[in-house]
Amino acid sequence: MVNNEARRKKQQEMMAELLERKIRLHAQQLYEQRGKAEGMALQDWVQAESNVLGKSIMAPFYRKLRLQANQAAEDVLPPEPESTGCESSQ
């Protein structure tokens, strides 16, 4: 049973990596189609993600993994200092 669970998890990780590669390639294509104009990387990524995941039955799984990865990253980042309201605007 453990081997099956480990195998399934590994397969899911590989599928998520494949989807991310497809998204990255599609975002690169969008960037090149716009004449390599800078400043729209996030828009290109979101559009590519939408296009690739819209065609994939793995979309819910991919989104779940991305959410888990984002939460894990937030857990290791130090908290931002609290604002006292006394900071100078200069």
Buried (B, 14 or more C-beta within 10 A) or exposed (E): EEEEEEEEEEEBEEBBEEBBEBBBEBBEEBBEEEEEEEEBEEEBBEBBBEBBBEEBEBBEBBBEBBEEEEEEEEEEEEEEEEEEEEEEEE
